[in-house]
Amino acid sequence: MKIAITGNIGSGKSYVCDLFKSQGVPVFDSDREAKLLYDLPEVRQKMVERFGAQIYHDNGALDRKLMASKVFGDACALGYVESVLYPVLNKRFADWADQQGTPYVLYESALIFEKHLEGMFDAIIVVAASEPVRVRRVMTRDHCTEEQVRARMAMQLPQSEKVTKADYVIVHEHDDEDAYLMDQVRNIHTMLANQ
């Protein structure tokens, strides 16, 4: 089975994914994989055609700051990048999932609902935490202001909406409650592994 795991910024989704990994569950990190796609010749060609050769540094690496400036606030440019990346990413995930010998795999992404990817999965897990906790976590992790965190939060669907659409919800409210968190992970793991 293909299971999506998602959650708004600061929910602790990546940490929860590590707990699933500790149970032997393979996790596909869609953000990390998407970044690697820019190095593929067919993707590079399309990016250069759309944004010019300067979108890549002389050493061949994507100029991430320049790319961010090109797509920020430009829905058309962002849509183009996604139209190039998502089919390749989805194929890479499908191929990867087929190679795993486990009852289910996890696809980690913050934007499952925002990008309307629900149909790709057999079930969706949402990792949830209260807004003050999420704000504090991101401020600490990224060394940024509350205003910057809230601006990023505004680009995601409200957590309450994601929770209502989820098949499973993991509450990750307290950073020092690993036992409670692990119990939730084990319960969901048991249900999914036995389906």
GROMACS elastic network, one bead per residue, 0.5 to 0.9 nm:
[ bonds ]
;  ai    aj funct       b0    kb
    1    97     6  0.87000   500
    1   102     6  0.87444   500
    1   103     6  0.63270   500
    1   105     6  0.64024   500
    1   106     6  0.87137   500
    1   121     6  0.76770   500
    1   122     6  0.61282   500
    1   123     6  0.83398   500
    1   192     6  0.83582   500
    2    94     6  0.89796   500
    2    97     6  0.75661   500
    2   104     6  0.57966   500
    2   105     6  0.53404   500
    2   106     6  0.62709   500
    2   107     6  0.72726   500
    2   120     6  0.76651   500
    2   121     6  0.51660   500
    2   122     6  0.55881   500
    2   123     6  0.72559   500
    3   104     6  0.68848   500
    3   105     6  0.60072   500
    3   107     6  0.61393   500
    3   108     6  0.87710   500
    3   120     6  0.87056   500
    3   121     6  0.54325   500
    3   122     6  0.57591   500
    3   123     6  0.50807   500
    3   124     6  0.56934   500
    3   125     6  0.73513   500
    4   105     6  0.83923   500
    4   106     6  0.55481   500
    4   108     6  0.60792   500
    4   109     6  0.73695   500
    4   112     6  0.74515   500
    4   118     6  0.80233   500
    4   120     6  0.85672   500
    4   121     6  0.62395   500
    4   122     6  0.80708   500
    4   123     6  0.64826   500
    4   125     6  0.60982   500
    4   126     6  0.84065   500
    5    13     6  0.74636   500
    5    17     6  0.79403   500
    5   106     6  0.63715   500
    5   107     6  0.59641   500
    5   109     6  0.64965   500
    5   110     6  0.79704   500
    5   112     6  0.82419   500
    5   123     6  0.87883   500
    5   124     6  0.58631   500
    5   126     6  0.59019   500
    5   127     6  0.74096   500
    6    13     6  0.65361   500
    6   107     6  0.83726   500
    6   108     6  0.60885   500
    6   109     6  0.53279   500
    6   111     6  0.70555   500
    6   112     6  0.65942   500
    6   113     6  0.86851   500
    6   124     6  0.75007   500
    6   125     6  0.62605   500
    6   126     6  0.50078   500
    6   127     6  0.62378   500
    6   128     6  0.89928   500
    6   162     6  0.87319   500
    7    10     6  0.80998   500
    7    11     6  0.58612   500
    7    12     6  0.77861   500
    7    13     6  0.59793   500
    7   109     6  0.78237   500
    7   110     6  0.54997   500
    7   111     6  0.80804   500
    7   112     6  0.88511   500
    7   125     6  0.82558   500
    7   126     6  0.52067   500
    7   128     6  0.61813   500
    7   129     6  0.88137   500
    7   159     6  0.73623   500
    7   162     6  0.77938   500
    7   163     6  0.89226   500
    8    11     6  0.56601   500
    8    12     6  0.85747   500
    8    13     6  0.80879   500
    8   110     6  0.60621   500
    8   111     6  0.82852   500
    8   126     6  0.85926   500
    8   127     6  0.77379   500
    8   128     6  0.73991   500
    8   129     6  0.86350   500
    8   134     6  0.82394   500
    8   153     6  0.73355   500
    8   156     6  0.68712   500
    8   157     6  0.79698   500
    8   158     6  0.79518   500
    8   159     6  0.63892   500
    8   162     6  0.87596   500
    9    12     6  0.77923   500
    9    13     6  0.82761   500
    9   110     6  0.72753   500
    9   134     6  0.67558   500
    9   135     6  0.83404   500
    9   137     6  0.89405   500
    9   138     6  0.73027   500
    9   149     6  0.85071   500
    9   152     6  0.78520   500
    9   153     6  0.66253   500
    9   156     6  0.83198   500
   10    13     6  0.76728   500
   10   128     6  0.89226   500
   10   129     6  0.78707   500
   10   131     6  0.86308   500
   10   133     6  0.75500   500
   10   135     6  0.66190   500
   10   136     6  0.79891   500
   10   137     6  0.55804   500
   10   138     6  0.53747   500
   10   139     6  0.89982   500
   10   141     6  0.88707   500
   11    14     6  0.85813   500
   11   127     6  0.60007   500
   11   128     6  0.54197   500
   11   129     6  0.52723   500
   11   130     6  0.81092   500
   11   131     6  0.87644   500
   11   133     6  0.79934   500
   11   134     6  0.56424   500
   11   137     6  0.81810   500
   11   171     6  0.86237   500
   11   172     6  0.67457   500
   11   173     6  0.80700   500
   12    15     6  0.53447   500
   12    16     6  0.63502   500
   12    17     6  0.87626   500
   12   127     6  0.69781   500
   12   128     6  0.79116   500
   12   129     6  0.79768   500
   12   134     6  0.81623   500
   12   137     6  0.84361   500
   12   172     6  0.66629   500
   12   173     6  0.88353   500
   12   175     6  0.88064   500
   13    16     6  0.51242   500
   13    17     6  0.62090   500
   13    18     6  0.87807   500
   13   108     6  0.79739   500
   13   109     6  0.87533   500
   13   110     6  0.82822   500
   13   126     6  0.82215   500
   13   127     6  0.57525   500
   13   128     6  0.82993   500
   13   172     6  0.86048   500
   14    18     6  0.63693   500
   14    19     6  0.88561   500
   14    29     6  0.88983   500
   14   108     6  0.78149   500
   15    18     6  0.50968   500
   15    19     6  0.66242   500
   15    20     6  0.89738   500
   16    19     6  0.50405   500
   16    20     6  0.64906   500
   16    21     6  0.87168   500
   16   127     6  0.77660   500
   16   170     6  0.85294   500
   16   172     6  0.83352   500
   16   181     6  0.79083   500
   16   182     6  0.83980   500
   16   185     6  0.75925   500
   17    20     6  0.50434   500
   17    21     6  0.62060   500
   17    22     6  0.86717   500
   17    25     6  0.87693   500
   17    27     6  0.69284   500
   17   106     6  0.81223   500
   17   108     6  0.76222   500
   18    22     6  0.62818   500
   18    23     6  0.88637   500
   18    27     6  0.84449   500
   19    22     6  0.50197   500
   19    23     6  0.67350   500
   19    25     6  0.89305   500
   19   181     6  0.86858   500
   19   182     6  0.69007   500
   19   185     6  0.70472   500
   19   186     6  0.88541   500
   20    23     6  0.51106   500
   20    24     6  0.67685   500
   20    25     6  0.55267   500
   20    26     6  0.79309   500
   20    27     6  0.79652   500
   20   106     6  0.86068   500
   20   182     6  0.87869   500
   20   185     6  0.66187   500
   20   186     6  0.80401   500
   20   189     6  0.75648   500
   21    24     6  0.50365   500
   21    26     6  0.60907   500
   21    27     6  0.68027   500
   22    25     6  0.72329   500
   23   185     6  0.88480   500
   23   186     6  0.78793   500
   23   189     6  0.78950   500
   24   102     6  0.82213   500
   25   102     6  0.70839   500
   25   103     6  0.86535   500
   25   104     6  0.72229   500
   25   105     6  0.61258   500
   25   106     6  0.72474   500
   25   189     6  0.85249   500
   26    97     6  0.85750   500
   26   100     6  0.73502   500
   26   102     6  0.78057   500
   26   104     6  0.79828   500
   26   105     6  0.53254   500
   26   106     6  0.63360   500
   26   107     6  0.87988   500
   27   105     6  0.61160   500
   27   107     6  0.59394   500
   27   108     6  0.68040   500
   28    31     6  0.89757   500
   28    32     6  0.86943   500
   28    33     6  0.78739   500
   28    93     6  0.71427   500
   28    96     6  0.81989   500
   28    97     6  0.84410   500
   28   105     6  0.76913   500
   28   106     6  0.60820   500
   28   108     6  0.59512   500
   28   109     6  0.88482   500
   29    32     6  0.55412   500
   29    33     6  0.61861   500
   29    34     6  0.86052   500
   29   106     6  0.85641   500
   29   107     6  0.63895   500
   29   108     6  0.50883   500
   29   109     6  0.69991   500
   30    33     6  0.50304   500
   30    34     6  0.58729   500
   30    35     6  0.86052   500
   30    89     6  0.76264   500
   30    93     6  0.82843   500
   30   107     6  0.67427   500
   30   108     6  0.58592   500
   30   109     6  0.57809   500
   31    34     6  0.51738   500
   31    35     6  0.64225   500
   31    36     6  0.89526   500
   31   108     6  0.79660   500
   31   109     6  0.67992   500
   31   110     6  0.87166   500
   32    35     6  0.53527   500
   32    36     6  0.67079   500
   33    36     6  0.52177   500
   33    37     6  0.66535   500
   33    89     6  0.72805   500
   33    92     6  0.86325   500
   33    93     6  0.89859   500
   34    37     6  0.52337   500
   34    38     6  0.74395   500
   34    85     6  0.69690   500
   34    86     6  0.81886   500
   34    88     6  0.87920   500
   34    89     6  0.63872   500
   35    38     6  0.60292   500
   35    39     6  0.81515   500
   36    39     6  0.58549   500
   36    40     6  0.76601   500
   37    40     6  0.54352   500
   37    41     6  0.89384   500
   37    43     6  0.67813   500
   37    44     6  0.84332   500
   37    85     6  0.70564   500
   37    88     6  0.77637   500
   37    89     6  0.75934   500
   38    41     6  0.80187   500
   38    42     6  0.87702   500
   38    43     6  0.57077   500
   38    44     6  0.57352   500
   38    47     6  0.81488   500
   38    61     6  0.82553   500
   38    62     6  0.67964   500
   38    85     6  0.82144   500
   39    42     6  0.86444   500
   39    43     6  0.70842   500
   39    44     6  0.62043   500
   39    60     6  0.79684   500
   39    61     6  0.72882   500
   39    62     6  0.77085   500
   40    43     6  0.53545   500
   40    44     6  0.59934   500
   40    45     6  0.85915   500
   41    44     6  0.50393   500
   41    45     6  0.60845   500
   41    46     6  0.87309   500
   42    45     6  0.52786   500
   42    46     6  0.65202   500
   42    47     6  0.88638   500
   43    46     6  0.52412   500
   43    47     6  0.62296   500
   43    48     6  0.86678   500
   43    84     6  0.68224   500
   43    85     6  0.74052   500
   43    88     6  0.88555   500
   44    47     6  0.51563   500
   44    48     6  0.61479   500
   44    49     6  0.85600   500
   44    56     6  0.84597   500
   44    62     6  0.86802   500
   45    48     6  0.52387   500
   45    49     6  0.61324   500
   45    50     6  0.86944   500
   46    49     6  0.50509   500
   46    50     6  0.62185   500
   46    51     6  0.85149   500
   46    81     6  0.88143   500
   46    84     6  0.76187   500
   47    50     6  0.52105   500
   47    51     6  0.57955   500
   47    52     6  0.72699   500
   47    53     6  0.82306   500
   47    55     6  0.74185   500
   47    56     6  0.89194   500
   47    81     6  0.75651   500
   47    84     6  0.85853   500
   48    51     6  0.52488   500
   48    54     6  0.77385   500
   48    55     6  0.66131   500
   48    56     6  0.79283   500
   49    52     6  0.58309   500
   49    53     6  0.77485   500
   50    77     6  0.85698   500
   50    80     6  0.85076   500
   51    54     6  0.76570   500
   51    55     6  0.62731   500
   51    67     6  0.83590   500
   51    70     6  0.79761   500
   51    77     6  0.89881   500
   52    55     6  0.59986   500
   52    56     6  0.85356   500
   53    56     6  0.61082   500
   53    57     6  0.84763   500
   54    57     6  0.65830   500
   54    58     6  0.83976   500
   54    62     6  0.89520   500
   54    63     6  0.78188   500
   54    66     6  0.85211   500
   55    61     6  0.87963   500
   55    62     6  0.61389   500
   55    63     6  0.54312   500
   55    64     6  0.80158   500
   55    66     6  0.64565   500
   55    67     6  0.64732   500
   56    59     6  0.78337   500
   56    60     6  0.56829   500
   56    61     6  0.54904   500
   56    63     6  0.51168   500
   56    64     6  0.84619   500
   56    66     6  0.88660   500
   57    60     6  0.53029   500
   57    61     6  0.53630   500
   57    62     6  0.60923   500
   57    63     6  0.57983   500
   58    61     6  0.74555   500
   59    62     6  0.89240   500
   60    63     6  0.89432   500
   61    64     6  0.85695   500
   62    65     6  0.87754   500
   62    66     6  0.85944   500
   62    67     6  0.78109   500
   63    66     6  0.54183   500
   63    67     6  0.61723   500
   63    68     6  0.86516   500
   64    68     6  0.60025   500
   64    69     6  0.85545   500
   65    68     6  0.50833   500
   65    69     6  0.62442   500
   65    70     6  0.86982   500
   66    69     6  0.50807   500
   66    70     6  0.62533   500
   66    71     6  0.88786   500
   67    70     6  0.50476   500
   67    71     6  0.63803   500
   67    72     6  0.84737   500
   68    71     6  0.54100   500
   68    72     6  0.57656   500
   69    72     6  0.53520   500
   69    73     6  0.84373   500
   70    73     6  0.82213   500
   70    74     6  0.71421   500
   70    77     6  0.69613   500
   70    78     6  0.81611   500
   71    74     6  0.50898   500
   71    75     6  0.69799   500
   71    76     6  0.79509   500
   71    77     6  0.52193   500
   71    79     6  0.85772   500
   71    81     6  0.82697   500
   72    75     6  0.77846   500
   72    77     6  0.84244   500
   72    78     6  0.75246   500
   73    77     6  0.88084   500
   73    78     6  0.83983   500
   74    77     6  0.54527   500
   74    78     6  0.62412   500
   74    79     6  0.85175   500
   75    78     6  0.50744   500
   75    79     6  0.58560   500
   75    80     6  0.85083   500
   76    79     6  0.50468   500
   76    80     6  0.62306   500
   76    81     6  0.88145   500
   77    80     6  0.50879   500
   77    81     6  0.63844   500
   77    82     6  0.87102   500
   78    81     6  0.51804   500
   78    82     6  0.61921   500
   78    83     6  0.85231   500
   79    82     6  0.51286   500
   79    83     6  0.59952   500
   79    84     6  0.86714   500
   80    83     6  0.50535   500
   80    84     6  0.64062   500
   80    85     6  0.87189   500
   81    84     6  0.52676   500
   81    85     6  0.61339   500
   81    86     6  0.84578   500
   82    86     6  0.55237   500
   82    87     6  0.84406   500
   83    86     6  0.59013   500
   83    87     6  0.70279   500
   84    87     6  0.66326   500
   84    88     6  0.72152   500
   85    88     6  0.54619   500
   85    89     6  0.59720   500
   85    90     6  0.85606   500
   86    90     6  0.58498   500
   86    91     6  0.84124   500
   87    90     6  0.51708   500
   87    91     6  0.61843   500
   87    92     6  0.85858   500
   88    91     6  0.51925   500
   88    92     6  0.61389   500
   88    93     6  0.86371   500
   89    92     6  0.50386   500
   89    93     6  0.61485   500
   89    94     6  0.86345   500
   90    93     6  0.50624   500
   90    94     6  0.61560   500
   90    95     6  0.86248   500
   90   120     6  0.89442   500
   91    94     6  0.50847   500
   91    95     6  0.61304   500
   91    96     6  0.84613   500
   92    95     6  0.52281   500
   92    96     6  0.60437   500
   92    97     6  0.85259   500
   93    96     6  0.50230   500
   93    97     6  0.59425   500
   93    98     6  0.85327   500
   93   107     6  0.80246   500
   94    97     6  0.51155   500
   94    98     6  0.62225   500
   94    99     6  0.88432   500
   95    98     6  0.52416   500
   95    99     6  0.66252   500
   96    99     6  0.52909   500
   96   100     6  0.68165   500
   97   100     6  0.54079   500
   97   101     6  0.86035   500
   97   104     6  0.84494   500
   97   105     6  0.66010   500
   97   106     6  0.88730   500
   98   101     6  0.79623   500
  100   103     6  0.86446   500
  100   104     6  0.83662   500
  100   105     6  0.76181   500
  101   104     6  0.84024   500
  102   105     6  0.69957   500
  102   193     6  0.81796   500
  103   192     6  0.75337   500
  103   193     6  0.54238   500
  103   194     6  0.78627   500
  103   195     6  0.81607   500
  104   192     6  0.70771   500
  104   193     6  0.67355   500
  107   121     6  0.88172   500
  108   112     6  0.87003   500
  109   112     6  0.60678   500
  110   113     6  0.83616   500
  110   114     6  0.84742   500
  110   156     6  0.84009   500
  111   115     6  0.58074   500
  111   116     6  0.81721   500
  111   117     6  0.82072   500
  111   156     6  0.75077   500
  111   157     6  0.86529   500
  112   115     6  0.55942   500
  112   116     6  0.60812   500
  112   117     6  0.51621   500
  112   118     6  0.62625   500
  112   124     6  0.87826   500
  113   117     6  0.62124   500
  113   118     6  0.64102   500
  113   156     6  0.89834   500
  113   157     6  0.76354   500
  113   162     6  0.73547   500
  113   165     6  0.87669   500
  114   117     6  0.79162   500
  114   156     6  0.69175   500
  114   157     6  0.66391   500
  115   118     6  0.84720   500
  116   119     6  0.75410   500
  117   120     6  0.57833   500
  117   121     6  0.77785   500
  118   121     6  0.58497   500
  118   122     6  0.84906   500
  118   123     6  0.82209   500
  118   124     6  0.76047   500
  119   122     6  0.78994   500
  121   124     6  0.69815   500
  123   166     6  0.77045   500
  123   167     6  0.58499   500
  123   168     6  0.79252   500
  124   165     6  0.81357   500
  124   166     6  0.53800   500
  124   167     6  0.53228   500
  124   168     6  0.64762   500
  124   169     6  0.86161   500
  125   163     6  0.87234   500
  125   166     6  0.58082   500
  125   167     6  0.60231   500
  125   169     6  0.56366   500
  125   170     6  0.72804   500
  125   188     6  0.89946   500
  126   159     6  0.87411   500
  126   162     6  0.69132   500
  126   163     6  0.62682   500
  126   165     6  0.87207   500
  126   166     6  0.59347   500
  126   167     6  0.79602   500
  126   168     6  0.63530   500
  126   170     6  0.62457   500
  126   171     6  0.85340   500
  127   163     6  0.84325   500
  127   168     6  0.86510   500
  127   169     6  0.58767   500
  127   171     6  0.59861   500
  127   172     6  0.66774   500
  128   134     6  0.89638   500
  128   159     6  0.70812   500
  128   160     6  0.88356   500
  128   163     6  0.76553   500
  128   169     6  0.69704   500
  128   170     6  0.61201   500
  128   172     6  0.59252   500
  128   173     6  0.74516   500
  129   132     6  0.84172   500
  129   133     6  0.64452   500
  129   134     6  0.63565   500
  129   159     6  0.85482   500
  129   170     6  0.87303   500
  129   171     6  0.59804   500
  129   172     6  0.53652   500
  129   174     6  0.84092   500
  130   133     6  0.54268   500
  130   134     6  0.63121   500
  130   135     6  0.87697   500
  130   159     6  0.88771   500
  130   172     6  0.86729   500
  130   173     6  0.66234   500
  131   134     6  0.50562   500
  131   135     6  0.60696   500
  131   136     6  0.85598   500
  131   159     6  0.88376   500
  132   135     6  0.51511   500
  132   136     6  0.61536   500
  132   137     6  0.86057   500
  133   136     6  0.51904   500
  133   137     6  0.61375   500
  133   138     6  0.87219   500
  133   173     6  0.68870   500
  133   174     6  0.81313   500
  134   137     6  0.51666   500
  134   138     6  0.62746   500
  134   139     6  0.85953   500
  134   149     6  0.89323   500
  134   173     6  0.86863   500
  135   138     6  0.54032   500
  135   139     6  0.61307   500
  135   140     6  0.86032   500
  135   146     6  0.66025   500
  135   149     6  0.62927   500
  135   150     6  0.74023   500
  135   153     6  0.88493   500
  136   139     6  0.51904   500
  136   140     6  0.61331   500
  136   141     6  0.85180   500
  136   146     6  0.79977   500
  136   149     6  0.89884   500
  137   140     6  0.52290   500
  137   141     6  0.59958   500
  137   142     6  0.84451   500
  138   142     6  0.56721   500
  138   143     6  0.75884   500
  138   144     6  0.75360   500
  138   145     6  0.89716   500
  138   146     6  0.86120   500
  138   149     6  0.66831   500
  139   142     6  0.55228   500
  139   143     6  0.52005   500
  139   145     6  0.60332   500
  139   146     6  0.65302   500
  139   148     6  0.85453   500
  139   149     6  0.68461   500
  140   143     6  0.53781   500
  140   144     6  0.74045   500
  141   144     6  0.81641   500
  142   145     6  0.89152   500
  144   147     6  0.82947   500
  144   148     6  0.63415   500
  144   149     6  0.70725   500
  145   148     6  0.52153   500
  145   149     6  0.64269   500
  145   150     6  0.87372   500
  146   149     6  0.50679   500
  146   150     6  0.61249   500
  146   151     6  0.85891   500
  147   150     6  0.51319   500
  147   151     6  0.61620   500
  147   152     6  0.87647   500
  148   151     6  0.51466   500
  148   152     6  0.64870   500
  148   153     6  0.87306   500
  149   152     6  0.52320   500
  149   153     6  0.62094   500
  149   154     6  0.87206   500
  150   154     6  0.60931   500
  150   155     6  0.88816   500
  151   154     6  0.51981   500
  151   155     6  0.69830   500
  152   155     6  0.54871   500
  152   156     6  0.73639   500
  153   156     6  0.55085   500
  153   157     6  0.81500   500
  153   158     6  0.82266   500
  154   157     6  0.75208   500
  154   158     6  0.80795   500
  156   159     6  0.82507   500
  157   160     6  0.83954   500
  157   161     6  0.68134   500
  157   162     6  0.70920   500
  158   161     6  0.54586   500
  158   162     6  0.67300   500
  158   163     6  0.89565   500
  159   162     6  0.50951   500
  159   163     6  0.61811   500
  159   164     6  0.87874   500
  160   163     6  0.51644   500
  160   164     6  0.64746   500
  160   165     6  0.89289   500
  161   164     6  0.53546   500
  161   165     6  0.65862   500
  161   166     6  0.89210   500
  162   165     6  0.51508   500
  162   166     6  0.61888   500
  163   166     6  0.51488   500
  163   167     6  0.83857   500
  163   168     6  0.82425   500
  163   169     6  0.66597   500
  164   167     6  0.84033   500
  166   169     6  0.65015   500
  168   188     6  0.74714   500
  169   184     6  0.87476   500
  170   181     6  0.75279   500
  170   184     6  0.63338   500
  170   185     6  0.74340   500
  170   188     6  0.89056   500
  171   174     6  0.87912   500
  171   181     6  0.73223   500
  171   184     6  0.80959   500
  172   175     6  0.72818   500
  172   177     6  0.82688   500
  172   180     6  0.87763   500
  172   181     6  0.65075   500
  173   177     6  0.82573   500
  174   177     6  0.55689   500
  174   178     6  0.83190   500
  174   181     6  0.88919   500
  175   178     6  0.71712   500
  176   179     6  0.86344   500
  177   180     6  0.55565   500
  177   181     6  0.63250   500
  177   182     6  0.86302   500
  178   182     6  0.58463   500
  178   183     6  0.84502   500
  179   182     6  0.50738   500
  179   183     6  0.61435   500
  179   184     6  0.87682   500
  180   183     6  0.51225   500
  180   184     6  0.65016   500
  180   185     6  0.88451   500
  181   184     6  0.52533   500
  181   185     6  0.63804   500
  181   186     6  0.87288   500
  182   186     6  0.60292   500
  182   187     6  0.85085   500
  183   186     6  0.51380   500
  183   187     6  0.61126   500
  183   188     6  0.87045   500
  184   187     6  0.51993   500
  184   188     6  0.63537   500
  184   189     6  0.85067   500
  185   188     6  0.53485   500
  185   189     6  0.59605   500
  185   190     6  0.85511   500
  186   190     6  0.59918   500
  186   191     6  0.85832   500
  187   190     6  0.52435   500
  187   191     6  0.63768   500
  187   192     6  0.87761   500
  188   191     6  0.51093   500
  188   192     6  0.61328   500
  188   193     6  0.84185   500
  189   192     6  0.52226   500
  189   193     6  0.58430   500
  189   194     6  0.84317   500
  190   193     6  0.52266   500
  190   194     6  0.61421   500
  190   195     6  0.87677   500
  191   194     6  0.54614   500
  191   195     6  0.64797   500
  192   195     6  0.54282   500
